[in-house]
Amino acid sequence: YPSRFIVPKDSAITTVADLKGHTVGVPGKFGENWFALLVGLEQAGLTESDITIAEIGYTQQAALMTGKVDAVVGFANSDLVSFEAAGFAVNAIDPKLALVGACLATTTAYAQAHPEVVTAVVAGMRQGMTKTSTDEADTLSIAADYIPSFRGDALTSAQATLPATTALFASPTGVISPPFDPAQWTRMGEVMEKVDLIPSGVGVEAAYSNVYNA
């Protein structure tokens, strides 16, 4: 999961629990960073009332650098890269969230009707992720055919963003796009129910499948 809690390098905040009594900036009460904040607080034994939540839009860098907030929730492969490029030293707290990151998604009906297509797409995605992780230079060259600025001003940024992104691809054992871990999905369902992101009684078993991860 890409979200991190980001604080200035000299901040006394070193854990999610340390956020108590502080102001935390998020783009808004939606999306992956909002989910990360809610789940991170729950895992740390805190609630929304223990902190001050500031909806700052996508201005994490400016808000933290000017002291408008004490911490921000941002992405490991974009916001952290931006802080580094700006020369502003930060610490990133990985809350080890019980959440599953971005996945390929389709309907159950389509997957059951076209299993060969879904299996091929999964295999193609894994092949692309493996290529991206092992040959960054060629990856950027190929991407530049579709994003021409990768041959110009945006290349430096892309060169920094790419390894920060591929670092999110692999499991702790180094496997690219491994099969889903049922226990992780169960934990995610439990914690999302606790923070009212999903209704109670929603089973996670029907939400994912390893059948097409051949």
KEPAKE-43220 format. One record per residue: residue number from 1; x, y, z of N, C-alpha, C in turn. Coordinates in pm, 1 decimal. Layout:
<recs>
[NUM, [X, Y, Z], [X, Y, Z], [X, Y, Z]]
...
</recs>
This chain:
<recs>
[1, [85.5, -117.9, 0.0], [0.0, 0.0, 0.0], [89.2, 122.9, 0.0]]
[2, [66.9, 221.7, -88.0], [165.6, 327.7, -110.5], [165.5, 441.8, -9.8]]
[3, [63.3, 453.5, 74.6], [52.7, 571.4, 160.8], [151.2, 567.7, 276.7]]
[4, [206.5, 685.9, 306.5], [297.9, 701.9, 418.5], [258.5, 827.2, 497.6]]
[5, [290.6, 827.2, 625.0], [276.1, 946.2, 707.8], [410.4, 1018.0, 704.0]]
[6, [410.5, 1141.4, 657.6], [534.9, 1213.7, 631.2], [546.6, 1332.5, 726.1]]
[7, [662.2, 1345.1, 790.9], [687.5, 1452.9, 887.1], [824.4, 1513.3, 858.1]]
[8, [849.1, 1637.2, 902.6], [983.5, 1693.8, 886.4], [1087.3, 1607.2, 956.8]]
[9, [1209.2, 1612.9, 907.3], [1316.4, 1528.2, 958.9], [1337.6, 1547.5, 1108.0]]
[10, [1321.5, 1670.0, 1157.0], [1347.3, 1698.1, 1297.9], [1223.5, 1684.8, 1386.1]]
[11, [1115.2, 1629.8, 1332.2], [992.3, 1615.5, 1407.7], [1007.2, 1510.9, 1518.2]]
[12, [937.6, 1534.7, 1629.1], [934.8, 1437.1, 1738.6], [838.5, 1322.9, 1708.3]]
[13, [762.4, 1334.3, 1599.6], [668.0, 1229.9, 1560.0], [744.0, 1119.0, 1489.2]]
[14, [745.2, 1001.4, 1551.0], [816.5, 888.5, 1491.1], [726.7, 767.8, 1468.5]]
[15, [606.4, 770.3, 1524.1], [510.0, 662.3, 1505.0], [373.7, 723.7, 1478.6]]
[16, [281.3, 643.5, 1431.3], [145.4, 693.2, 1409.9], [83.6, 737.5, 1542.1]]
[17, [111.1, 666.2, 1649.3], [56.8, 702.8, 1780.7], [100.3, 842.3, 1823.3]]
[18, [218.6, 884.9, 1777.4], [270.3, 1017.8, 1813.2], [191.6, 1131.2, 1748.5]]
[19, [102.6, 1099.1, 1654.4], [23.3, 1203.1, 1587.9], [-81.4, 1264.5, 1681.6]]
[20, [-107.4, 1201.4, 1794.0], [-209.3, 1251.2, 1886.5], [-181.8, 1395.9, 1923.6]]
[21, [-284.3, 1480.3, 1907.4], [-272.3, 1621.4, 1940.1], [-213.8, 1707.3, 1829.8]]
[22, [-180.9, 1645.2, 1715.6], [-118.4, 1718.7, 1605.4], [-215.2, 1735.5, 1488.2]]
[23, [-175.9, 1822.3, 1395.5], [-254.5, 1847.6, 1274.9], [-197.9, 1765.2, 1159.7]]
[24, [-285.7, 1689.8, 1095.1], [-244.6, 1601.3, 985.4], [-315.7, 1644.0, 857.8]]
[25, [-239.8, 1664.6, 751.2], [-296.4, 1707.9, 624.4], [-323.4, 1591.7, 530.9]]
[26, [-441.5, 1592.0, 471.1], [-478.1, 1494.1, 368.6], [-540.6, 1570.4, 251.7]]
[27, [-534.0, 1514.5, 130.2], [-598.3, 1583.2, 17.9], [-746.6, 1609.8, 43.3]]
[28, [-812.5, 1516.3, 106.9], [-955.0, 1529.7, 137.6], [-1001.4, 1399.9, 202.5]]
[29, [-1127.2, 1396.9, 237.3], [-1179.8, 1277.2, 303.5], [-1229.6, 1177.9, 199.1]]
[30, [-1135.3, 1130.2, 119.0], [-1163.8, 1036.5, 10.0], [-1032.4, 970.6, -32.2]]
[31, [-1043.3, 859.3, -99.5], [-927.8, 799.1, -164.3], [-830.5, 728.7, -71.7]]
[32, [-719.8, 682.7, -131.5], [-625.2, 596.3, -61.7], [-561.9, 661.1, 60.8]]
[33, [-529.0, 790.1, 53.2], [-466.6, 854.5, 167.8], [-564.3, 869.0, 284.8]]
[34, [-691.6, 892.9, 254.5], [-792.2, 901.5, 360.0], [-811.8, 765.1, 425.6]]
[35, [-818.9, 659.8, 343.0], [-830.0, 525.6, 398.4], [-708.7, 495.8, 487.4]]
[36, [-590.6, 536.6, 440.2], [-468.0, 512.7, 516.8], [-473.6, 582.3, 652.1]]
[37, [-523.8, 705.1, 654.9], [-531.9, 778.0, 780.7], [-626.7, 707.7, 877.7]]
[38, [-745.7, 672.6, 830.0], [-844.1, 608.8, 917.2], [-792.4, 475.2, 971.1]]
[39, [-737.1, 394.0, 883.7], [-689.0, 262.6, 924.6], [-563.9, 275.9, 1011.4]]
[40, [-476.0, 368.7, 976.0], [-356.3, 390.4, 1055.4], [-388.7, 433.7, 1197.7]]
[41, [-485.7, 523.1, 1211.1], [-527.6, 566.2, 1344.5], [-584.9, 449.6, 1423.7]]
[42, [-670.9, 370.7, 1358.9], [-732.2, 255.3, 1425.0], [-625.1, 158.6, 1474.5]]
[43, [-527.6, 130.4, 1389.6], [-422.2, 36.2, 1427.8], [-336.3, 89.7, 1541.7]]
[44, [-328.1, 224.1, 1553.0], [-247.2, 286.0, 1657.9], [-327.5, 313.9, 1784.5]]
[45, [-454.6, 275.5, 1784.0], [-537.9, 298.3, 1900.9], [-588.7, 440.3, 1913.1]]
[46, [-592.6, 513.3, 1801.1], [-640.6, 651.9, 1800.5], [-769.8, 661.8, 1719.4]]
[47, [-836.5, 775.6, 1730.8], [-954.9, 806.0, 1651.5], [-936.0, 942.0, 1586.1]]
[48, [-1028.7, 978.7, 1499.7], [-1021.3, 1108.7, 1434.2], [-1018.6, 1223.1, 1535.2]]
[49, [-1086.4, 1207.4, 1646.7], [-1092.8, 1314.5, 1747.1], [-960.5, 1336.0, 1819.7]]
[50, [-866.3, 1242.8, 1803.5], [-736.1, 1257.2, 1868.7], [-642.2, 1349.0, 1792.2]]
[51, [-677.1, 1382.4, 1668.4], [-593.2, 1470.0, 1586.4], [-680.1, 1579.3, 1524.3]]
[52, [-615.1, 1677.2, 1464.0], [-684.3, 1776.7, 1382.6], [-659.5, 1743.7, 1236.3]]
[53, [-765.4, 1720.7, 1162.7], [-753.8, 1683.4, 1022.0], [-768.2, 1807.4, 935.2]]
[54, [-669.3, 1833.2, 851.6], [-672.7, 1947.1, 760.3], [-685.1, 1895.7, 617.5]]
[55, [-790.9, 1935.7, 549.0], [-807.8, 1900.0, 408.0], [-733.3, 2003.2, 323.9]]
[56, [-622.1, 1962.3, 267.6], [-529.4, 2056.5, 204.0], [-519.5, 2038.9, 52.6]]
[57, [-605.3, 1954.2, -4.4], [-590.8, 1926.7, -146.6], [-458.0, 1856.2, -171.1]]
[58, [-409.5, 1863.6, -292.4], [-283.3, 1796.8, -323.8], [-166.3, 1893.6, -306.7]]
[59, [-157.7, 1950.8, -185.8], [-52.4, 2047.5, -154.2], [31.0, 1998.8, -36.3]]
[60, [51.7, 1867.2, -27.9], [124.3, 1811.9, 86.1], [260.3, 1877.8, 104.5]]
[61, [332.2, 1898.3, -4.2], [466.9, 1954.2, 5.6], [463.7, 2094.8, 63.2]]
[62, [381.2, 2181.1, 7.7], [374.2, 2319.6, 54.7], [323.4, 2327.2, 197.9]]
[63, [222.8, 2246.5, 229.8], [163.1, 2251.8, 363.4], [261.9, 2210.6, 470.8]]
[64, [341.9, 2108.8, 443.5], [437.9, 2063.1, 543.7], [558.1, 2157.0, 551.7]]
[65, [605.1, 2203.1, 437.7], [723.9, 2288.8, 436.3], [698.3, 2424.4, 501.4]]
[66, [575.5, 2472.4, 496.6], [543.3, 2602.2, 556.6], [491.1, 2589.9, 698.6]]
[67, [481.9, 2468.2, 750.6], [437.0, 2449.5, 887.0], [287.8, 2460.1, 905.9]]
[68, [211.8, 2456.8, 798.1], [66.1, 2463.0, 809.5], [12.2, 2339.5, 881.0]]
[69, [79.8, 2226.9, 864.3], [42.3, 2101.2, 930.0], [168.0, 2039.8, 990.3]]
[70, [146.7, 1946.3, 1082.8], [259.4, 1878.7, 1146.6], [300.1, 1751.9, 1072.5]]
[71, [206.3, 1698.5, 996.1], [231.0, 1576.7, 919.6], [135.9, 1574.6, 801.7]]
[72, [172.9, 1500.8, 699.7], [83.8, 1481.0, 585.1], [79.0, 1333.0, 553.0]]
[73, [-28.0, 1293.3, 486.8], [-37.2, 1157.8, 434.3], [-16.8, 1168.0, 283.8]]
[74, [82.8, 1097.4, 233.3], [113.4, 1104.2, 90.9], [165.7, 971.8, 40.1]]
[75, [200.7, 969.7, -87.2], [244.7, 845.6, -151.5], [396.7, 831.8, -146.8]]
[76, [440.8, 709.0, -125.3], [583.5, 680.4, -121.7], [650.0, 707.2, -255.4]]
[77, [575.1, 692.6, -364.0], [635.2, 704.5, -497.2], [603.6, 836.1, -566.8]]
[78, [551.3, 933.3, -493.1], [532.1, 1065.3, -553.3], [565.0, 1175.2, -453.3]]
[79, [494.9, 1181.1, -343.5], [517.9, 1288.6, -247.0], [658.4, 1281.8, -186.9]]
[80, [703.7, 1163.2, -150.4], [839.0, 1152.1, -95.0], [943.4, 1193.6, -197.7]]
[81, [920.9, 1158.7, -322.9], [1012.7, 1197.6, -429.7], [1014.2, 1349.5, -445.2]]
[82, [897.8, 1411.2, -433.2], [887.9, 1557.5, -446.6], [961.6, 1628.4, -333.6]]
[83, [948.9, 1577.9, -211.9], [1021.4, 1638.5, -99.8], [1171.8, 1628.5, -120.6]]
[84, [1216.8, 1513.4, -167.4], [1359.6, 1495.3, -191.8], [1408.3, 1591.1, -299.8]]
[85, [1329.8, 1605.4, -406.3], [1368.5, 1695.5, -514.9], [1374.5, 1840.2, -468.4]]
[86, [1289.7, 1875.0, -371.5], [1287.2, 2011.5, -318.9], [1394.6, 2035.9, -214.3]]
[87, [1464.7, 1929.8, -174.4], [1569.5, 1944.5, -75.3], [1518.0, 1960.7, 66.5]]
[88, [1394.9, 1917.2, 91.2], [1335.2, 1928.8, 223.6], [1339.0, 1790.9, 289.9]]
[89, [1416.9, 1779.6, 396.6], [1437.0, 1649.3, 460.2], [1313.5, 1606.8, 539.9]]
[90, [1271.1, 1484.6, 518.4], [1153.1, 1432.6, 588.2], [1180.1, 1290.9, 637.6]]
[91, [1095.2, 1247.8, 727.9], [1088.9, 1107.4, 767.3], [955.6, 1052.5, 720.4]]
[92, [956.6, 931.0, 669.9], [833.4, 865.2, 625.6], [802.7, 750.8, 720.4]]
[93, [684.0, 753.3, 776.2], [640.0, 647.6, 867.1], [551.6, 552.2, 787.8]]
[94, [596.4, 428.2, 776.0], [516.9, 325.5, 709.0], [427.9, 260.1, 814.6]]
[95, [297.0, 284.0, 809.7], [209.1, 231.2, 914.0], [177.5, 83.3, 902.6]]
[96, [235.1, 16.2, 800.6], [210.7, -127.0, 782.0], [60.8, -156.9, 786.0]]
[97, [-10.9, -91.7, 699.0], [-156.5, -98.0, 699.7], [-210.2, -234.4, 658.4]]
[98, [-321.2, -270.9, 721.2], [-391.6, -393.7, 682.6], [-480.3, -364.1, 563.1]]
[99, [-418.8, -315.0, 455.8], [-491.2, -279.8, 334.4], [-420.1, -340.3, 214.0]]
[100, [-496.1, -373.1, 113.1], [-441.0, -424.9, -11.2], [-426.2, -308.8, -109.2]]
[101, [-313.5, -302.5, -176.7], [-289.7, -194.4, -271.3], [-369.5, -209.7, -399.6]]
[102, [-340.7, -125.2, -494.4], [-414.3, -123.7, -621.1], [-407.1, -258.8, -690.9]]
[103, [-519.6, -300.3, -746.5], [-530.0, -431.4, -810.9], [-600.0, -417.7, -946.3]]
[104, [-582.9, -518.1, -1029.3], [-667.6, -530.5, -1147.7], [-808.0, -568.8, -1101.2]]
[105, [-907.9, -511.3, -1163.4], [-1045.2, -541.2, -1122.7], [-1133.2, -563.6, -1244.9]]
[106, [-1226.3, -655.2, -1231.8], [-1329.7, -677.3, -1332.2], [-1450.8, -734.5, -1259.6]]
[107, [-1557.5, -756.3, -1332.5], [-1676.0, -814.7, -1269.5], [-1662.6, -966.6, -1264.0]]
[108, [-1729.1, -1025.0, -1168.6], [-1729.8, -1170.3, -1157.9], [-1786.7, -1233.1, -1284.9]]
[109, [-1891.5, -1171.6, -1336.8], [-1956.0, -1226.4, -1457.0], [-1859.9, -1229.5, -1574.6]]
[110, [-1783.6, -1120.0, -1594.1], [-1690.3, -1117.5, -1707.2], [-1579.2, -1219.7, -1686.5]]
[111, [-1524.9, -1226.6, -1565.1], [-1415.0, -1319.7, -1539.4], [-1457.8, -1463.6, -1562.8]]
[112, [-1577.4, -1495.9, -1520.6], [-1625.2, -1633.3, -1538.3], [-1656.3, -1664.6, -1684.4]]
[113, [-1698.9, -1563.3, -1759.0], [-1730.9, -1584.3, -1900.6], [-1606.7, -1583.7, -1989.2]]
[114, [-1500.2, -1512.4, -1945.5], [-1379.7, -1498.2, -2028.5], [-1253.6, -1526.0, -1946.4]]
[115, [-1241.2, -1641.7, -1889.3], [-1126.1, -1669.4, -1802.0], [-991.8, -1659.2, -1873.6]]
[116, [-990.2, -1694.9, -2004.0], [-864.3, -1689.7, -2076.5], [-816.2, -1546.1, -2095.8]]
[117, [-910.2, -1453.7, -2113.5], [-873.5, -1312.6, -2128.5], [-818.7, -1257.9, -1997.2]]
[118, [-888.3, -1286.8, -1889.2], [-845.0, -1235.8, -1758.8], [-708.3, -1293.3, -1721.8]]
[119, [-687.6, -1420.6, -1746.4], [-558.0, -1483.1, -1716.9], [-447.1, -1419.5, -1799.0]]
[120, [-475.5, -1390.4, -1926.1], [-375.4, -1328.3, -2013.4], [-341.7, -1187.0, -1967.9]]
[121, [-443.0, -1112.4, -1925.3], [-418.6, -975.2, -1878.2], [-333.0, -977.3, -1751.7]]
[122, [-364.8, -1067.1, -1659.8], [-285.8, -1079.1, -1536.6], [-140.8, -1114.2, -1569.7]]
[123, [-122.0, -1209.0, -1660.6], [13.4, -1249.1, -1699.0], [87.3, -1134.2, -1766.8]]
[124, [16.7, -1059.9, -1851.0], [78.5, -946.3, -1918.9], [119.0, -836.9, -1822.2]]
[125, [33.5, -811.2, -1722.7], [66.7, -710.9, -1621.3], [190.8, -753.0, -1543.1]]
[126, [196.5, -879.5, -1505.8], [312.7, -926.8, -1430.2], [440.1, -915.0, -1514.0]]
[127, [429.1, -949.0, -1642.9], [545.1, -938.3, -1731.3], [592.0, -793.2, -1740.5]]
[128, [496.0, -701.4, -1754.2], [531.8, -560.4, -1761.9], [594.1, -509.1, -1633.8]]
[129, [539.1, -551.3, -1519.3], [593.9, -509.1, -1390.0], [734.8, -563.9, -1369.4]]
[130, [758.2, -687.2, -1414.4], [891.0, -746.1, -1402.3], [990.6, -671.5, -1489.9]]
[131, [951.0, -641.1, -1612.0], [1036.6, -564.8, -1703.2], [1069.3, -428.6, -1643.9]]
[132, [968.4, -362.4, -1590.0], [987.2, -229.8, -1532.5], [1083.9, -232.8, -1414.6]]
[133, [1077.6, -340.1, -1337.1], [1161.5, -351.1, -1218.4], [1306.0, -383.6, -1250.9]]
[134, [1329.4, -447.8, -1364.5], [1463.9, -496.7, -1394.9], [1536.8, -416.4, -1502.0]]
[135, [1465.8, -330.7, -1574.8], [1530.1, -253.8, -1681.8], [1467.2, -115.4, -1687.1]]
[136, [1508.1, -30.2, -1594.3], [1445.0, 101.0, -1581.2], [1471.6, 189.7, -1702.7]]
[137, [1591.1, 184.2, -1756.2], [1624.5, 271.1, -1869.6], [1537.7, 239.2, -1990.2]]
[138, [1524.7, 112.0, -2023.5], [1443.1, 73.2, -2138.5], [1295.4, 102.1, -2111.2]]
[139, [1254.2, 85.2, -1985.9], [1115.2, 115.4, -1949.3], [1082.6, 261.1, -1979.3]]
[140, [1170.3, 351.8, -1939.5], [1145.1, 493.9, -1964.4], [1149.6, 525.3, -2113.4]]
[141, [1236.5, 456.7, -2186.9], [1243.3, 477.5, -2330.9], [1113.6, 434.0, -2398.0]]
[142, [1060.9, 319.2, -2356.3], [934.3, 270.4, -2411.2], [820.5, 364.7, -2372.1]]
[143, [818.7, 406.9, -2245.7], [712.2, 495.1, -2198.6], [712.8, 628.2, -2272.4]]
[144, [830.4, 672.1, -2314.9], [841.1, 800.8, -2383.9], [767.6, 800.9, -2517.5]]
[145, [741.9, 682.4, -2573.4], [662.5, 675.4, -2696.3], [519.0, 720.7, -2670.5]]
[146, [475.9, 709.6, -2545.8], [340.1, 746.9, -2508.1], [337.0, 875.4, -2424.9]]
[147, [448.6, 905.3, -2357.3], [460.1, 1026.4, -2275.2], [585.5, 1098.8, -2322.9]]
[148, [574.4, 1180.1, -2428.1], [692.6, 1240.6, -2490.5], [780.2, 1321.4, -2394.5]]
[149, [721.4, 1377.1, -2288.4], [801.0, 1458.9, -2197.0], [906.1, 1376.6, -2123.4]]
[150, [893.5, 1243.7, -2126.6], [994.3, 1159.7, -2063.2], [1128.0, 1169.0, -2135.7]]
[151, [1129.4, 1234.2, -2250.3], [1256.5, 1260.4, -2317.7], [1300.4, 1403.9, -2294.5]]
[152, [1225.9, 1476.2, -2209.4], [1258.1, 1616.5, -2186.2], [1262.3, 1650.0, -2038.7]]
[153, [1190.0, 1756.2, -2001.9], [1199.7, 1809.9, -1866.7], [1153.6, 1712.2, -1759.0]]
[154, [1060.7, 1624.3, -1791.8], [1006.0, 1533.4, -1690.8], [1091.1, 1409.1, -1670.2]]
[155, [1198.2, 1394.1, -1748.0], [1276.9, 1271.7, -1739.6], [1341.5, 1255.2, -1602.2]]
[156, [1397.1, 1363.3, -1548.4], [1463.0, 1354.2, -1417.5], [1364.6, 1309.2, -1310.4]]
[157, [1245.7, 1366.6, -1314.6], [1142.7, 1327.6, -1218.5], [1102.5, 1182.0, -1238.0]]
[158, [1086.8, 1140.8, -1363.2], [1048.6, 1002.5, -1391.6], [1156.1, 905.0, -1345.6]]
[159, [1281.8, 943.1, -1360.4], [1392.1, 856.5, -1318.9], [1391.5, 834.9, -1168.2]]
[160, [1342.2, 933.3, -1093.6], [1333.2, 919.2, -947.9], [1206.0, 847.4, -906.7]]
[161, [1098.2, 872.5, -980.7], [968.9, 812.7, -945.2], [963.9, 663.9, -975.6]]
[162, [1029.3, 621.9, -1082.9], [1019.2, 482.6, -1125.5], [1067.6, 383.5, -1019.3]]
[163, [1189.9, 397.6, -965.2], [1232.5, 299.7, -864.1], [1148.7, 306.2, -736.8]]
[164, [1096.9, 424.2, -705.2], [1010.1, 434.9, -587.9], [878.5, 362.2, -611.1]]
[165, [838.2, 352.8, -737.5], [715.5, 281.0, -772.5], [739.8, 131.1, -778.4]]
[166, [847.0, 90.2, -843.6], [873.1, -53.8, -855.0], [900.9, -116.8, -718.6]]
[167, [945.1, -37.1, -623.0], [967.4, -88.8, -487.7], [837.8, -137.3, -423.8]]
[168, [724.5, -91.6, -477.0], [594.7, -131.1, -423.6], [540.8, -257.9, -490.0]]
[169, [606.0, -304.2, -595.2], [553.9, -416.0, -673.9], [567.2, -551.0, -604.6]]
[170, [678.1, -570.7, -535.2], [713.2, -705.4, -490.4], [664.5, -734.6, -349.0]]
[171, [647.3, -862.0, -321.8], [616.6, -907.8, -186.8], [743.5, -899.9, -102.6]]
[172, [733.3, -920.2, 30.3], [854.6, -919.1, 114.3], [959.3, -1020.6, 71.0]]
[173, [916.3, -1124.7, 0.3], [1011.0, -1225.6, -47.2], [1062.1, -1195.4, -187.7]]
[174, [1019.6, -1081.3, -243.2], [1069.7, -1040.9, -373.8], [989.6, -1087.5, -492.3]]
[175, [875.1, -1150.3, -470.3], [792.4, -1200.1, -580.1], [709.5, -1086.5, -638.4]]
[176, [716.4, -1068.5, -769.8], [639.4, -964.7, -836.7], [494.9, -1011.0, -851.7]]
[177, [401.4, -930.6, -806.0], [259.0, -959.1, -817.4], [225.6, -1101.2, -772.4]]
[178, [249.3, -1131.8, -645.6], [222.3, -1267.6, -596.5], [73.0, -1292.4, -583.3]]
[179, [33.0, -1416.6, -562.2], [-108.7, -1442.4, -535.7], [-154.8, -1366.3, -411.9]]
[180, [-282.5, -1335.4, -407.7], [-337.6, -1266.0, -291.9], [-323.6, -1350.9, -165.7]]
[181, [-304.6, -1282.9, -53.6], [-297.1, -1347.8, 77.3], [-435.9, -1338.5, 141.4]]
[182, [-507.6, -1450.6, 154.7], [-641.4, -1445.4, 212.5], [-645.0, -1380.7, 350.8]]
[183, [-541.0, -1403.8, 430.8], [-538.4, -1345.6, 565.1], [-532.2, -1192.9, 558.5]]
[184, [-458.3, -1139.7, 460.7], [-449.6, -994.3, 445.7], [-585.3, -936.5, 408.2]]
[185, [-655.7, -1003.4, 319.2], [-788.7, -955.9, 281.1], [-885.6, -960.7, 399.0]]
[186, [-875.3, -1065.3, 479.9], [-962.1, -1075.9, 597.3], [-934.9, -961.7, 694.6]]
[187, [-806.4, -935.2, 719.0], [-770.0, -824.9, 809.3], [-820.4, -692.3, 754.2]]
[188, [-808.8, -673.2, 621.8], [-855.2, -549.7, 560.6], [-1005.3, -533.0, 581.5]]
[189, [-1080.8, -639.4, 558.3], [-1224.7, -631.0, 577.9], [-1260.9, -595.6, 720.3]]
[190, [-1189.9, -653.8, 815.1], [-1218.5, -627.9, 956.6], [-1191.2, -483.2, 994.2]]
[191, [-1077.4, -430.5, 951.2], [-1042.4, -294.3, 992.0], [-1125.5, -191.2, 916.1]]
[192, [-1159.5, -217.8, 789.4], [-1244.5, -124.9, 715.3], [-1384.5, -118.5, 775.9]]
[193, [-1430.3, -230.8, 829.2], [-1559.8, -231.1, 898.0], [-1551.8, -149.3, 1026.7]]
[194, [-1440.7, -160.7, 1098.3], [-1423.9, -88.1, 1224.8], [-1428.0, 62.7, 1205.3]]
[195, [-1374.0, 110.6, 1093.2], [-1368.9, 255.6, 1069.8], [-1480.1, 301.8, 975.9]]
[196, [-1580.7, 215.2, 958.0], [-1701.5, 249.8, 882.3], [-1676.6, 280.0, 735.3]]
[197, [-1575.8, 216.4, 677.3], [-1553.7, 231.4, 533.4], [-1639.6, 133.8, 454.4]]
[198, [-1680.5, 24.8, 518.6], [-1773.2, -70.3, 456.8], [-1876.6, -110.2, 561.5]]
[199, [-1993.6, -155.5, 517.9], [-2095.7, -198.7, 613.7], [-2050.9, -324.6, 687.8]]
[200, [-2109.6, -349.9, 800.4], [-2078.1, -471.4, 874.1], [-2132.2, -593.3, 799.8]]
[201, [-2063.6, -703.5, 815.4], [-2110.0, -827.5, 756.0], [-2073.8, -848.8, 611.6]]
[202, [-1992.5, -761.1, 555.0], [-1951.0, -778.0, 415.5], [-1835.0, -877.3, 410.9]]
[203, [-1854.7, -988.3, 346.7], [-1747.8, -1087.2, 335.1], [-1649.3, -1049.3, 226.4]]
[204, [-1521.2, -1076.1, 248.8], [-1419.9, -1038.2, 149.5], [-1391.7, -1150.7, 50.7]]
[205, [-1439.5, -1271.6, 80.3], [-1402.3, -1386.2, -2.4], [-1441.8, -1369.5, -148.9]]
[206, [-1554.8, -1302.7, -173.3], [-1602.2, -1286.7, -311.1], [-1537.7, -1167.6, -381.9]]
[207, [-1453.0, -1093.6, -310.6], [-1396.3, -971.2, -367.0], [-1266.4, -994.8, -443.3]]
[208, [-1205.1, -1110.8, -426.9], [-1076.9, -1135.0, -492.9], [-1069.9, -1279.7, -540.4]]
[209, [-973.0, -1306.2, -626.2], [-954.9, -1442.2, -674.9], [-810.0, -1464.8, -714.0]]
[210, [-758.7, -1582.5, -682.8], [-626.8, -1624.5, -728.6], [-634.3, -1721.8, -847.2]]
[211, [-755.4, -1747.3, -893.3], [-775.8, -1844.3, -1001.0], [-703.8, -1801.3, -1128.8]]
[212, [-697.6, -1670.7, -1153.1], [-643.9, -1621.0, -1280.7], [-496.9, -1580.8, -1270.1]]
[213, [-437.9, -1604.2, -1155.3], [-297.6, -1567.5, -1132.0], [-206.6, -1684.6, -1166.6]]
[214, [-223.8, -1736.4, -1289.5], [-151.1, -1856.6, -1329.5], [-5.6, -1825.2, -1360.5]]
</recs>
